[in-house]
Amino acid sequence: MELKTIKHIQAVSRFSRAFIYKQVQAGKLSPPIKIGRASRWKS
């Protein structure tokens, strides 16, 4: 399992940070894993 940063998700998807978090709130993307203050997504 690899954990991706928000910057990596943005680079791959070309979506803004706000759009990604709105998709998480809408249930269309899985929520990030919190590691301390950092957020990471499973790949």
Buried (B, 14 or more C-beta within 10 A) or exposed (E): EEBBEBEBBBEEEEBEEEEBBEBBEEEEBEEBEEEEEEBBBEE
